[in-house]
Amino acid sequence: MTNIMPAPAPKPWIMGIAPYTPGRSTTDDGRKVIKLSSNENPLGTSPAAKAAFDGADRTLERYPDAGAVELREALAAQYDLDPARVIYGTGSDEILHLVAGAYAGPGDEIIHVRYGFAVYEIATRRVGAEPVIVDDRDYATDVDAILAAVTERTRVVFVANPNNPTGTFTPRAEIARLHAGLPRSVLLVIDQAYAEYLSPEEDDAGLALAMTEANVLVTRTFSKIHGLAAERIGWGYACAPIIDAMHRIRAPFNVTTAGQAAAVAALADTGFVDATRAHNDTWRGWFVEQIGQMGNAGLRCVPSKANFVLVLFEGNLTADAAYHGLMEAGYIVRWLPSQGLPNALRITIGTEEETRGVTAALRDLVERA
């Protein structure tokens, strides 16, 4: 038998990363059932975006537009931005990794909340920086806890608004207070992946801060309300020096030709976005009301402004048992013990039929428990 020499050793901080685990799409026994685990759009994709995707240039031997010019100009027109200050990536995840790569390294610290998006810690550890995880306030972002954790080693603060996986929302006054309390040397990243689910009056003014402040970056995605998750398209906005630094390490040709075309069309289809938001408002409200009726059994919803609800299990029915019971009934939701939430399930708002169905299945489990 041939002896195999030991493989080269990775950097020690890489082995400290817990790999990202996506929402499941099959059951333990391999069945494909109703998927409510990844916060995807239950209405699908804008017909205009589908048509643009299908009609995009299919010259497969040609690279896509490396500068994503049409996409940046469309975003700038939609939100009154400077197109030169728009960065784009493989989902907003790539933008988050670019931030960590450009602004932190060994010996530095990056702050995020305890129940924050899993990619924050991965992006931090990937560059050898140290994650500083601050306490929440009843599952929501605690601005005072973040500010108290800042040290001379702090380089970045990640805040998702609305937050994933809790769905909680930090109002604009608190975002402004957080920014005002940070040193100018610290970059505040406001992850707005679910911002389009908010009403206009709920805007946290993150984009306005990014337009005028030198240490604010806002990130967004086409994966959620626009229904383009398969194409992985995200974008961000900040001052020119921040964007320049991130472009230096951005992967070239990172957004496909068809994806760029679909994203431009999706932006223009405001009717589809409005319909998705209205559907989510209606069925999230209905779902929360139904869970409230199970309060005597120990179920409680964390207030959500996103397209999902975090349901807490504080009675006889455990989140673990509910997760597997719902799977058996034909619904996959998200159980997150690895993120410190063994007592909760994150449940995406689906179609009317899916939302009614998962609620009925959950009620049955509660009665049996």
ZAPA-906831 format. One line per 5 residues: their letters; for each residue z, x, y of N, C-alpha, C. Coordinates in steps of 0.02 Angstrom, whole numbers, plus 50000, padded with zeros to 5 digits. Each point is the difference from the previous one (the first is absolute). Layout:
a	Z/X/Y/Z/X/Y/Z/X/Y | ...
***
This chain:
mtnim	50000/50043/49940/50000/49957/50060/50000/50044/50062 | 49958/49984/50047/49996/50039/50061/50059/49985/50045 | 50032/50053/50024/50056/49991/50046/49973/49983/50070 | 50027/49947/50030/49980/49980/50068/50051/50027/50049 | 49976/50038/50047/50045/50029/50050/50027/49944/50046
papap	50059/50010/50030/50027/49950/50046/49952/49987/50058 | 49997/49938/50022/49957/49982/50057/50031/50027/50064 | 49959/50011/50052/50027/50020/50065/50051/49949/50024 | 50051/50023/50033/50054/49956/50022/49983/49968/50067 | 50008/49934/50007/49990/49969/50065/50058/50015/50046
kpwim	49992/49985/50064/50055/50008/50046/50059/49956/49977 | 50061/50025/50006/50057/49962/49974/50007/49930/50030 | 49982/49993/50064/50008/49934/50031/49950/49948/49973 | 49944/50024/49972/49952/49954/49970/50030/49965/49939 | 50037/50037/49961/50029/49972/49939/50057/49952/50017
giapy	50022/49999/50062/50052/49953/50021/49972/49933/50021 | 49933/49992/49997/49968/49937/50021/49999/49952/49941 | 50023/49939/50013/49991/49946/49951/49932/49969/50015 | 49952/50004/49953/49932/49974/50014/50001/49927/50021 | 49953/49982/50044/49994/49931/50023/49982/49955/49940
tpgrs	50034/49944/49995/49986/49952/49947/49972/49937/50032 | 49936/49984/49988/49971/49940/50030/50023/49937/49965 | 49988/49942/50033/50015/49937/49969/49959/49990/49937 | 50032/49976/49948/49966/49992/49936/49951/49942/50002 | 49949/50004/49958/49951/49946/49994/49996/49972/49929
ttddg	50037/50029/49953/50002/49974/49932/50073/49996/49977 | 50011/49959/49950/50067/49991/49972/50017/50056/49952 | 50062/49998/49975/50022/50051/49952/49956/50000/49937 | 49973/49942/49982/49957/49997/49940/49926/50002/50017 | 49984/50020/50063/49931/50012/50018/49961/49941/50027
rkvik	50033/49942/50008/49964/49941/50026/49988/50006/50074 | 49942/49975/50023/49986/49994/50071/50022/49931/50023 | 50047/49999/50046/50028/49936/50023/49995/49998/50076 | 50032/49952/50031/49997/49993/50073/50039/50057/50032 | 49966/50036/50044/50029/50060/50030/50028/49985/50070
lssne	50065/50004/50005/50034/49990/50064/50044/50061/50015 | 49974/50059/49984/50039/50061/50003/49977/50051/50052 | 49942/49988/50032/49972/50051/50043/49982/49976/50070 | 50022/49940/50019/49990/49974/50068/49926/49996/50019 | 49958/49982/49952/49929/49993/50013/49985/49931/50030
nplgt	49942/49994/50032/49984/49937/50034/49980/49947/49949 | 50037/49944/49996/49984/49949/49950/49934/49964/50015 | 49976/50003/50062/49937/49968/50018/49941/50046/49988 | 50012/50060/49976/49946/50046/49984/49980/50042/50060 | 49935/50003/50013/49972/50042/50053/49955/49957/50045
spaak	49997/50017/50062/49955/49965/50046/49929/49998/49972 | 49967/49941/49999/49930/49997/49978/49955/50047/50040 | 50014/50008/50065/49960/50045/50041/50009/50072/49977 | 50061/50019/49981/50013/50067/49976/49966/50012/49933 | 50001/49950/49956/49966/50005/49936/49925/50011/50010
aafdg	49971/49960/50046/49928/50006/50012/49983/50068/50028 | 50041/50026/50045/49988/50067/50029/50006/50053/49946 | 50049/49993/49956/50009/50047/49945/49939/50000/49954 | 49978/49940/49982/49942/49994/49955/49936/50026/50032 | 49995/49992/50066/49939/50020/50035/50001/50070/50027
adrtl	50054/50037/49987/50006/50068/50028/49949/50047/49967 | 49983/50052/50035/49954/50050/49975/50025/50028/49933 | 49959/49993/49949/50020/50023/49933/49967/50066/49981 | 49985/50040/50049/49972/50066/49987/50057/50045/49976 | 50012/50000/49936/50061/50030/49974/50001/50076/50007
erypd	49942/50031/50009/50001/50074/50006/50019/50023/50070 | 50006/49953/50048/50017/50018/50069/50075/49989/50013 | 50030/50047/50034/50070/49992/50020/50007/49944/50050 | 50059/49968/50002/50012/49950/50053/50007/50033/50067 | 50000/49960/50053/50010/50025/50067/50069/50033/50004
agave	50001/50066/50008/50063/50036/49999/50045/49982/50059 | 49969/49977/50055/50039/49983/50059/50018/49927/50004 | 49977/49959/49951/50014/49928/50000/49991/49970/50069 | 49944/50017/50032/49990/49982/50071/50000/49925/50010 | 49962/49963/49960/49996/49928/50010/50067/49967/49988
lreal	50037/50024/49951/50066/49972/49985/50048/50014/50058 | 50001/50061/50024/50045/50017/50056/49983/49959/50062 | 49936/49991/50013/49980/49962/50059/50018/49926/49992 | 49994/49974/49940/50019/49930/49988/50076/49990/50009 | 50040/50047/49975/50072/49997/50010/50018/50005/50073
aaqyd	49967/50045/50035/50013/50009/50072/49984/49937/50038 | 49945/49968/49984/49981/49938/50034/50049/49943/49985 | 50023/49997/49937/50045/49946/49980/50068/50006/50034 | 50025/50061/50007/50069/50010/50024/50004/50035/50067 | 49944/50009/50034/49997/50032/50066/50028/50072/49996
ldpar	49971/50039/49955/50023/50068/49988/49945/50050/50019 | 50019/50063/50002/49952/50055/50009/49976/50020/49930 | 49936/49992/49984/49977/50015/49932/50013/50072/49979 | 50002/50046/50049/50012/50070/49983/50071/50011/49974 | 50044/49952/50012/50070/50007/49979/50016/49959/49937
viygt	49948/49978/49966/50008/49963/49937/49988/50048/49942 | 50046/50003/49953/49990/50038/49939/49995/49951/49942 | 49966/50020/49947/49985/49955/49944/50015/50037/49936 | 50015/49962/49947/50018/50033/49938/49993/49956/49939 | 50015/50029/49943/49998/49964/49936/50063/49957/49997
gsdei	49995/49941/50029/50059/49959/50010/50044/50031/50053 | 50050/49962/50023/50047/50030/50047/50043/50053/49966 | 50001/50000/49933/50038/50052/49964/49977/50070/50020 | 49934/50010/50005/49976/50066/50018/50024/50019/50070 | 50001/49952/50046/50023/50014/50068/50073/50023/49998
lhlva	50041/49967/49959/50070/50019/49995/50007/50071/49972 | 49959/50017/49951/50002/50068/49974/49976/50051/50052 | 49950/49981/50039/49976/50046/50053/50055/50014/50051 | 50038/49949/50017/50055/50009/50048/50049/50052/49974 | 50023/49991/49938/50047/50048/49972/49970/50070/49996
gayag	49937/50004/49980/49967/50065/49993/49991/50036/50066 | 49988/49962/50053/49988/50031/50065/50064/50016/50038 | 50054/49964/49985/50060/50006/50043/50064/50022/49964 | 49998/50009/49935/50062/50020/49966/49984/50049/49943 | 50053/50035/49980/49994/50048/49945/50069/50021/49977
pgdei	50006/50053/49960/50065/50022/49976/50048/50013/50058 | 50060/49975/49993/50051/50007/50052/50002/49943/50049 | 49949/49956/49999/49998/49943/50046/50026/49937/49966 | 50014/49949/50041/50025/49936/49975/49955/49944/50024 | 49992/49949/49957/49965/49938/50017/50045/49942/49983
ihvry	50009/49955/50047/50046/49944/49992/49963/49936/49981 | 50028/49963/49953/49977/49932/49987/50059/49958/49975 | 49992/49934/50001/50056/49957/49980/50006/49997/49924 | 50059/49979/49977/50015/50000/49929/49949/49958/49960 | 49985/49941/50024/49952/49957/49965/49933/50002/50035
gfavy	49972/50060/50003/49936/50010/50034/49943/50009/49950 | 49940/50005/50025/49940/50009/49958/50006/50065/49961 | 49985/49996/49934/50010/50057/49956/49960/50061/50020 | 49943/49991/50033/49957/50056/50018/50034/50046/50051 | 50047/49974/50039/50033/50043/50050/50035/50060/49967
eiatr	50038/49987/49948/50034/50055/49967/49952/50046/49965 | 49947/49972/49969/49950/50042/49967/49966/50046/50049 | 49979/49972/50058/49966/50040/50050/50046/50055/50027 | 50064/49984/50007/50048/50048/50024/50010/50058/49952 | 50013/49984/49938/50013/50051/49949/49936/50040/49985
rvgae	49943/49970/50007/49937/50034/49985/49992/50063/50043 | 50025/49998/50062/49992/50057/50045/50062/50045/50001 | 50049/49985/49956/50059/50041/49996/50054/49982/50051 | 49990/49946/50037/50051/49978/50048/50054/49959/49964 | 50054/49987/50034/50057/49965/49971/50002/49928/50025
pvivd	49999/49950/49954/50007/49931/50022/50072/49985/50019 | 50009/49968/50057/50066/49978/50022/49998/49924/49999 | 50037/49970/49954/49996/49928/49988/50062/49968/50032 | 49988/49955/50048/50055/49970/50037/50015/49930/49973 | 50061/49978/50012/50021/49934/49977/49963/49944/50037
drdya	49994/49945/49965/49970/49940/50029/50054/49956/50032 | 49978/49947/50032/50046/49948/50024/49978/49934/49967 | 50033/49983/49945/49981/49942/49960/49926/50001/49984 | 49977/50055/49972/49931/50012/49977/49951/50012/50057 | 50022/49999/50062/49956/50010/50057/50011/50068/50031
tdvda	49952/50022/50042/50004/50065/50033/50059/50001/50049 | 50040/50051/49996/50058/50009/50045/49983/50057/50049 | 49982/49982/50061/49980/50049/50050/50056/50050/50013 | 50061/49976/50005/50056/50046/50014/50010/50050/49944 | 49990/49979/49937/50007/50046/49944/49946/50054/50003
ilaav	49939/49981/50019/49946/50049/50006/50017/50051/50054 | 50019/49976/50058/50014/50045/50056/50058/50047/49984 | 50049/49975/49963/50058/50041/49982/49981/50055/49951 | 49945/49991/49963/49979/50049/49950/49956/50055/50027 | 49978/49994/50062/49955/50049/50030/50036/50066/50011
tertr	49969/50055/49979/50027/50067/50012/49945/50043/50031 | 50016/50063/50011/49950/50046/50027/49945/50014/49949 | 50011/49981/49937/49949/50010/49948/49954/49940/49991 | 50016/49944/50033/49960/49939/49992/49931/50009/50032 | 49948/49983/49962/49932/50006/50025/49964/49933/50004
vvfva	50016/49954/49953/49965/49936/49996/50050/49946/49983 | 49989/49940/50027/50037/49940/49979/49948/49948/49979 | 50006/49977/49937/49956/49947/49974/50036/49933/50005 | 49968/49951/50032/50026/49932/50003/49944/49952/49984 | 50008/49960/49947/49950/49948/49985/50022/49935/50033
npnnp	49953/49966/50033/50017/49939/50037/49942/49951/49999 | 50005/49945/49961/50053/49982/49953/50009/50052/49945 | 50061/50001/49973/50017/50052/49951/49979/49979/49930 | 49980/50050/49961/49985/49991/49929/50048/50045/49961 | 50040/49973/49954/49992/49938/49964/50044/49942/50021
tgtft	50034/50003/50057/50048/49947/50018/49969/49943/50040 | 49945/50013/50037/49969/49949/50042/50034/49991/50067 | 50052/50038/50013/50038/49992/50062/49960/50025/50060 | 50018/49975/50059/49963/50016/50062/50048/50025/50054 | 49978/50053/50034/50038/50028/50056/49966/49980/50065
praei	50033/49961/50042/49967/49976/50062/49986/50056/50049 | 49956/49984/50048/49974/50052/50045/50056/50035/50040 | 50052/49963/50019/50053/50032/50038/50034/50055/49960 | 50008/49989/49935/50031/50050/49957/49953/50059/49987 | 49935/49986/49993/49952/50055/49993/50000/50042/50063
arlha	50001/49968/50058/50002/50037/50063/50064/50041/50006 | 50056/49972/49977/50064/50036/50003/49999/50060/49953 | 49970/49991/49941/49994/50056/49953/49959/50056/50031 | 49942/49983/50028/49958/50051/50030/50035/50035/50057 | 50034/49962/50043/50034/50029/50058/50056/50048/49978
glprs	50030/49987/49942/50056/50042/49978/49979/50062/49962 | 49936/50006/49983/49976/50059/49963/49982/50057/50046 | 50013/50062/49980/49975/50057/50038/49924/49998/50003 | 49972/50027/50053/49927/49999/50008/49966/50042/49947 | 50037/50044/49967/49972/50043/49948/49994/49964/49933
vllvi	50027/49940/49995/49998/49962/49937/49945/49948/50003 | 49959/49997/49949/49945/49952/49997/50024/49936/49967 | 49994/49945/50036/50017/49934/49973/49937/49968/49971 | 50001/49987/49934/49943/49969/49966/50018/49927/49985 | 49963/49954/50030/50012/49928/49990/49945/49975/49952
dqaya	50020/49987/49940/49955/49979/49946/49992/49924/50005 | 49942/49978/50023/49989/49928/50012/49952/49970/49948 | 50010/50017/49937/49955/49975/49947/49998/49924/49998 | 50054/49967/50020/50004/49927/49996/50001/49968/50070 | 49980/50036/50051/50005/49975/50069/49958/49938/50012
eylsp	49943/49994/49966/49956/49943/50012/50030/49934/49976 | 50054/50003/49962/50033/49938/49978/50048/49974/50054 | 50011/50038/50052/50044/49978/50054/49961/49956/50049 | 50036/49956/50035/49970/49963/50054/49994/50046/50061 | 49955/49986/50048/49991/50044/50058/50065/50014/50037
eedda	50043/49950/50006/50062/50011/50038/50050/50044/49962 | 49988/50014/49937/50044/50043/49961/49978/50073/50001 | 49948/50015/50035/49975/50069/50004/50057/50048/50019 | 50008/50054/49962/50054/50047/50015/49981/50051/50054 | 49940/49995/50026/49975/50043/50054/49991/50072/49977
glala	49994/50011/49935/49989/50067/49975/49935/50031/50025 | 49947/49961/49999/49935/50026/50024/50004/50017/50074 | 50035/49959/50038/50008/50014/50072/50037/50066/50010 | 50050/50014/49959/50036/50064/50004/49953/50057/49982 | 49960/49991/49948/49954/50053/49979/49947/50014/50052
mtean	49984/49951/50041/49951/50010/50054/50027/50044/50056 | 50065/49998/50010/50029/50033/50059/50048/50056/49986 | 50027/50003/49939/50051/50050/49984/49971/50054/49955 | 50023/50061/50011/49972/50058/49965/50030/50011/49931 | 50051/49962/49982/50033/50011/49935/50004/49937/49958
vlvtr	49949/49958/50005/49997/49938/49961/49933/49995/49964 | 50002/49986/49936/49940/49986/49960/50009/49933/49966 | 49950/49957/50005/50000/49936/49964/49949/50004/49944 | 50018/49975/49941/49953/49997/49944/49989/49928/49978 | 49939/49986/49978/49983/49933/49974/49954/50008/49940
tfski	49987/49943/49967/49960/50002/49939/49954/49939/49996 | 49945/50008/49964/49955/49944/49984/50016/49971/49931 | 50052/50026/49967/50014/49979/49932/50035/49932/49995 | 50034/49979/50052/50042/49941/49996/49964/49938/50025 | 50007/49984/50064/49972/49937/50024/49924/49998/49996
hglaa	49967/50059/50005/49927/50001/49997/49974/49999/49928 | 50043/50010/49951/49980/49994/49930/49951/50053/49976 | 50007/50061/50025/49955/50055/49980/50038/50054/49961 | 50049/49980/49961/50043/50048/49965/49960/50047/49956 | 49947/49976/49968/49962/50042/49954/49965/50057/50035
erigw	49984/49993/50065/49964/50052/50036/50045/50051/50033 | 50066/49986/50005/50048/50049/50026/49980/50025/50069 | 50010/49958/50051/49983/50018/50068/50061/49989/50045 | 50023/50053/50032/50055/49995/50048/49981/50034/50064 | 50040/49989/50052/49986/50033/50064/50064/50010/50039
gyaca	49997/50043/50050/50058/50013/50042/49979/50013/50071 | 50049/49996/50045/49986/50011/50072/50057/50039/50031 | 49983/50052/50038/50050/50041/50035/49965/50038/50056 | 50037/50042/50033/49970/50041/50053/49953/50052/49970 | 49956/50026/50041/49947/50045/49976/50027/50061/49962
piida	50052/50034/50023/50024/50059/49962/50024/49983/49930 | 50032/49943/49991/50023/49980/49933/49940/49987/49955 | 49952/49963/50026/49940/49984/49960/49962/50065/49982 | 49996/50046/50047/49965/50063/49987/50035/50039/49944 | 50066/50002/50001/50037/50036/49948/49988/49968/49931
mhrir	49999/49935/49998/49991/49966/49936/49929/50008/49974 | 49951/50000/50044/49930/50010/49979/49990/50068/49967 | 50040/50049/50019/49992/50067/49973/50015/50004/49925 | 50040/49952/49975/50017/50001/49929/49976/49936/49965 | 49965/49957/50035/49973/49939/49969/49944/50018/49952
apfnv	49998/49965/49944/49946/50011/49952/49933/49978/50032 | 49948/50040/49994/49935/49979/50028/49970/49942/49961 | 49960/49959/50036/49965/49944/49968/50048/49955/49961 | 50056/49983/50031/50054/49967/49963/49994/49924/49999 | 49953/49971/50036/49989/49928/49998/49927/49987/49980
ttagq	49989/49962/49948/49933/49991/49972/49954/49963/50049 | 49936/50006/49988/49950/49966/50041/50009/49924/49997 | 50005/49973/49939/50008/49928/49992/50067/49977/50028 | 50051/50041/49991/50066/49983/50026/50001/49996/50076 | 49967/50047/50033/49996/49998/50073/49964/49936/50023
aaava	49945/49982/49967/49963/49940/50018/50043/49938/49991 | 50035/49997/49944/50042/49942/49986/50057/49994/50051 | 50030/50057/50017/50056/49999/50048/49977/49976/50069 | 49942/50022/50022/49974/49978/50065/49990/49924/49999 | 49970/49974/49946/49989/49928/49995/50066/49962/49995
aladt	50048/50028/49964/50064/49967/49993/50035/49992/50067 | 49996/50051/50042/50030/49997/50066/49972/49943/50041 | 49935/49990/49994/49966/49948/50040/50014/49930/49975 | 50020/49994/49937/50012/49933/49971/50071/49978/50014 | 50014/49983/50062/50068/49981/50020/50020/49933/49969
gfvda	49950/49958/49983/50016/49937/49969/50033/50009/49932 | 49976/50049/49961/50030/50013/49935/50071/50026/50008 | 50011/50043/50049/50067/50027/50012/50047/49943/50020 | 49977/49956/50045/50042/49944/50021/50017/49954/49942 | 49950/49987/49957/50012/49956/49942/50050/50032/49952
trahn	49994/50065/49990/50047/50034/49956/50071/49998/50028 | 50006/50011/50065/50067/49998/50031/50030/49930/49995 | 49959/49949/50012/50025/49931/49997/50022/49983/49928 | 49959/50020/49952/50018/49988/49930/50067/50034/49983 | 50007/50062/50022/50061/50038/49985/50061/49967/50033
dtwrg	49992/49979/50062/50056/49968/50035/50023/49937/49962 | 49951/49961/49979/50016/49937/49966/50036/50012/49934 | 49971/50042/49958/50026/50007/49932/50059/50049/49996 | 50005/50046/50046/50062/50040/50003/50058/49956/50021 | 49988/49956/50050/50053/49954/50021/50021/49953/49944
wfveq	49951/49975/49963/50015/49955/49944/50039/50037/49946 | 49978/50060/49984/50033/50039/49947/50072/50015/50019 | 50012/50021/50062/50068/50016/50022/50044/49938/49996 | 49973/49942/50018/50038/49938/49996/50019/49984/49928 | 49953/50011/49954/50014/49987/49929/50053/50047/49972
igqmg	49996/50064/50019/50051/50048/49977/50068/49981/50030 | 50000/49976/50062/50062/49978/50030/50035/49945/49960 | 49960/49959/49967/50028/49947/49958/50032/50027/49937 | 49987/50063/49985/50030/50032/49941/50058/50045/50021 | 50023/49992/50061/50054/50043/50026/50063/49995/49960
naglr	50015/49940/49974/50061/49992/49960/49998/50042/49937 | 49940/50019/49979/49993/50042/49940/49998/50074/50018 | 50011/50016/50064/50004/50070/50020/49935/50030/50024 | 49948/49960/50013/49937/50027/50026/50000/49997/50076 | 49974/50052/50031/49998/50003/50073/49939/50038/50022
cvpsk	49966/49975/50052/49942/50035/50028/50020/50043/50058 | 49974/50061/50003/50005/50041/50060/49948/49974/50050 | 50018/49986/50063/49951/49973/50047/49938/50044/50005 | 49941/49970/49991/49938/50039/49997/49950/49978/50053 | 49965/50049/50027/49944/49988/50045/49935/50026/49970
anfvl	50001/50016/49936/49941/50028/49966/49969/49949/49953 | 49957/50021/49955/49969/49955/49952/50034/50003/49932 | 50064/50013/50001/50042/50002/49941/50071/49984/50020 | 50041/49986/49950/50071/49986/50011/50040/50040/49950 | 50053/50031/50024/50047/50035/49956/50055/49950/49982
vlfeg	50004/49984/49935/50050/49952/49976/50057/50039/49967 | 50061/49987/50023/50059/50033/49973/50031/49955/49946 | 50024/50032/49946/50031/49965/49945/50073/50019/49997 | 50043/49954/50020/50072/50014/50007/50042/49952/49958 | 49969/49971/49947/50036/49954/49956/49991/50019/49928
nltad	50000/49949/49956/49994/50013/49928/49932/50027/49981 | 49947/49978/50034/49933/50024/49985/49989/50067/50035 | 49988/50052/49963/49989/50066/50029/49927/50009/50019 | 49986/50046/50044/49931/50015/50019/49961/50026/49940 | 50031/50041/49959/49968/50027/49940/49979/49943/49954
aayhg	50045/49953/49986/49984/49944/49956/49947/49955/50031 | 50003/49990/50066/49950/49958/50033/49932/50033/49999 | 49998/50065/50009/49937/50038/49999/49965/49991/49933 | 50036/50010/49946/49970/49994/49933/49987/49927/49982 | 50043/49955/50024/49989/49929/49987/49938/49975/50036
lmeag	49989/50021/50062/49940/49981/50036/49938/50030/49968 | 50006/50061/49975/49943/50031/49965/49981/49960/49939 | 50050/49978/49963/49987/49960/49940/49967/49933/50020 | 50018/49974/50059/49972/49937/50023/49931/50008/50031 | 49977/50062/50008/49933/50012/50026/49996/50024/50071
yivrw	50055/50029/50027/50000/50024/50069/50030/50070/50003 | 49963/50046/50030/50027/50067/50011/50021/50008/50072 | 50063/50016/50010/50026/50013/50068/50025/50073/50001 | 50033/50019/50053/50020/50071/50007/50076/50007/49995 | 50021/50036/49950/50071/50018/49993/50007/50073/50019
lpsqg	50049/50016/50043/50001/50066/50032/50067/50036/49990 | 50024/50008/49939/50062/50038/49991/49994/50072/50023 | 49940/50028/49995/49991/50070/50021/50007/50008/50075 | 49996/49946/50038/50010/50002/50073/50068/49973/50020 | 50046/50000/49953/50068/49978/50015/50007/49924/50005
lpnal	49953/49963/49969/50002/49927/50004/49999/49970/49929 | 50049/50017/49959/50001/49972/49932/50017/49925/49999 | 50026/49975/50057/50022/49930/50003/49949/49956/50036 | 49937/50023/50007/49952/49963/50040/49930/50002/49970 | 49960/49949/50015/49930/49998/49983/49960/49989/50064
ritig	49947/50038/50008/49954/49989/50056/49942/49957/49973 | 49991/49942/50030/49951/49952/49975/49948/49987/50054 | 49937/50015/49985/49945/49989/50046/49987/49925/50006 | 49984/49977/50061/49978/49932/50010/49928/49993/49976 | 49989/49960/49949/49934/49992/49971/49965/49938/50025
teeet	49954/49974/49962/49969/49937/50015/50052/49944/49994 | 49982/49940/50020/50046/49944/49992/50020/49992/49927 | 49951/50001/49956/50014/49991/49929/50044/50056/49973 | 49986/50062/50020/50040/50056/49976/50072/49997/50026 | 50007/49981/50064/50066/49998/50031/50042/49944/49970
rgvta	49969/49942/49990/50036/49945/49967/50018/50019/49928 | 49954/50034/49965/50011/50017/49931/50056/50050/49991 | 50001/50053/50040/50052/50051/49992/50068/49971/50020 | 50000/49954/50048/50063/49968/50020/50027/49956/49944 | 49956/49962/49968/50022/49958/49944/50026/50043/49942
alrdl	49966/50055/49987/50022/50044/49946/50068/50030/50017 | 50010/50018/50063/50065/50029/50020/50055/49948/49996 | 49985/49939/50020/50050/49946/49995/50020/49988/49928 | 49952/50003/49955/50014/49991/49929/50047/50055/49975 | 49987/50062/50021/50044/50055/49980/50070/49991/50027
vera	50005/49976/50062/50066/49989/50030/50038/49947/49960 | 49966/49946/49981/50033/49946/49963/50022/50024/49931 | 49960/50041/49969/50018/50026/49934/50058/50049/50003 | 50004/50036/50056/50054/50049/50008/50067/49966/50013
***
